[in-house]
Amino acid sequence: MKINIVAGGPAELLPDLKEYSGEDLIWVGVDRGVFILLEKNIRPFMAFGDFDSVTAAELQVIERQVEQMNRFKPEKDETDMELALNWAIQQDAEEIRIFGATGGRIDHTFANIQLLFKPLLEGNKVDISLIDQQNSLFLRGPGSYQIEKSPEKKYISFIPQTLSVEDLTLNGFKYPLNNRHINIGSTLCISNELISDYGTFSFSKGILLVVRSDDKKTF
């Protein structure tokens, strides 16, 4: 089972959500993200939020069309996104994709990136990614991983999320590495590219944020 969570970030940054549909899939809306889903003719299975970012008329539409509403007071310890992600992790999904969680307020963007740590720190193996029109982000702990070339997001950056990442090795990349020690704050691994259909990255200690991205298209 896969779970797609849509938050209320700037709608213009959303990718085409139809590309992420499929069988055995649950859609979840967070606050204004619920209304965004309904506007795109996607009825979410469940909604989370205090709904302070929708109008009274929009809230009425949400209440008519979504059966499972989880409403919270604005004054709470967790963000609406964290509450939705906690629920999603408990469903034992194999993959969780988060949309509408970047852009707008930078504190919200940083908080949503930090939420990617949840399963990693708790020993849960669910694959969580944060996706917008230009970027796809995910975290990895020590190990060896294969990564596939993507024509839509050709740049791949590796950003330390711990004080250091040890023995980082990149194979199949334009700028390869072999057992390099990368400190937090380093920009050494920004904007790399694959030179073949697949590449691998591995490291022995630390946590990496992997960012797949491309330049904004102008027409």
Residue pairs with C-beta under 8 A, 6 or more apart in sequence:
1 24
1 25
1 26
1 91
1 92
1 93
1 94
2 22
2 24
2 25
2 26
2 93
2 94
2 95
2 96
2 97
3 25
3 26
3 27
3 28
3 88
3 91
3 93
3 95
3 96
3 97
4 17
4 20
4 25
4 26
4 27
4 28
4 96
4 97
4 99
5 28
5 29
5 30
5 33
5 81
5 84
5 85
5 88
5 96
5 97
5 98
5 99
5 101
6 14
6 17
6 27
6 28
6 29
6 30
6 33
6 34
6 36
6 37
6 44
6 99
6 100
7 30
7 31
7 32
7 33
7 80
7 81
7 98
7 99
7 100
7 101
7 112
8 30
8 31
8 32
8 33
8 35
8 36
8 53
8 100
9 33
9 100
9 101
9 102
9 103
9 104
9 108
9 109
9 132
10 100
10 103
10 104
11 36
11 100
12 133
13 100
13 102
13 103
13 132
13 133
13 134
14 36
14 99
14 100
14 132
14 133
15 99
15 131
15 132
15 133
17 37
17 40
17 42
17 99
20 97
20 99
20 131
26 45
26 46
26 91
26 93
27 37
27 42
27 43
27 44
27 45
28 44
28 45
28 46
28 47
28 48
28 84
28 87
28 88
29 35
29 36
29 37
29 38
29 44
29 46
29 47
29 48
29 49
29 62
29 66
30 47
30 48
30 49
30 80
30 81
30 84
30 100
31 48
31 49
31 50
31 51
31 52
31 53
31 54
31 80
32 49
32 51
32 53
32 54
32 58
33 49
33 99
33 100
34 44
34 47
34 49
34 51
34 54
34 62
34 66
35 54
35 58
35 61
35 62
36 100
37 43
37 44
38 44
38 61
38 62
38 65
38 66
43 65
43 66
44 66
45 68
46 66
46 68
46 69
46 70
46 84
46 87
47 62
47 66
47 68
47 69
47 70
48 70
48 72
48 80
48 81
48 83
48 84
48 87
49 70
49 71
49 72
49 80
50 71
50 72
50 73
50 74
50 76
50 80
51 59
51 62
51 71
52 74
54 62
62 69
63 69
70 83
70 87
72 80
72 83
78 86
79 108
79 111
81 98
81 101
81 111
81 112
81 115
82 111
82 115
85 96
85 98
85 115
85 118
85 128
86 118
88 96
89 96
89 118
89 119
89 122
89 124
89 126
92 126
93 126
94 126
94 127
95 126
95 127
95 128
95 129
96 126
96 127
96 128
96 129
97 128
97 129
97 131
98 112
98 115
98 128
98 129
98 130
98 131
99 131
99 132
100 132
101 108
101 109
101 112
101 130
101 132
102 109
102 112
102 130
102 132
102 135
103 109
103 132
112 130
113 130
113 137
113 209
115 128
116 128
116 130
116 137
116 138
116 139
116 209
117 139
117 161
117 207
118 124
118 128
119 125
119 126
119 128
120 139
120 141
120 207
127 138
128 138
128 139
129 136
129 137
129 138
130 136
130 137
130 138
131 137
134 153
134 213
134 214
134 215
134 216
135 153
135 211
135 212
135 213
136 153
136 211
136 212
136 213
137 209
137 210
137 211
137 212
138 209
138 210
139 161
139 207
139 208
139 209
139 210
140 207
140 208
140 210
141 207
142 203
142 204
142 205
142 206
143 202
143 203
144 200
144 201
144 202
145 200
145 201
145 202
146 198
146 199
146 200
147 156
147 194
147 198
147 199
147 200
147 201
147 210
148 197
148 198
149 194
149 196
149 197
149 198
149 199
150 212
152 214
153 212
153 213
153 214
154 193
154 194
154 214
155 191
155 192
155 193
155 211
155 212
155 213
155 214
156 173
156 192
156 193
156 194
156 210
156 211
156 212
157 189
157 190
157 191
157 192
157 210
157 211
157 213
158 165
158 168
158 170
158 182
158 189
158 192
158 201
158 208
158 209
158 210
159 189
159 190
159 208
159 209
159 210
159 211
160 182
160 183
160 184
160 185
160 186
160 206
160 207
160 208
160 209
161 184
161 206
161 207
161 208
161 209
162 184
162 205
162 206
162 207
163 183
163 184
163 206
164 181
164 182
164 183
164 184
164 205
164 206
165 181
165 182
165 203
165 205
165 206
165 207
165 208
166 181
166 203
166 204
166 205
166 206
167 179
167 180
167 181
167 202
167 203
167 204
167 205
168 177
168 179
168 180
168 181
168 182
168 189
168 201
168 202
168 203
168 208
169 177
169 178
169 179
169 180
169 200
169 201
169 202
169 203
170 176
170 177
170 189
170 192
170 199
170 200
170 201
171 199
171 200
171 201
172 194
172 195
172 196
172 198
172 199
172 200
173 192
173 193
173 194
173 195
173 199
174 192
174 193
174 194
174 195
175 192
175 193
177 189
180 188
182 188
182 189
182 206
201 208
201 210
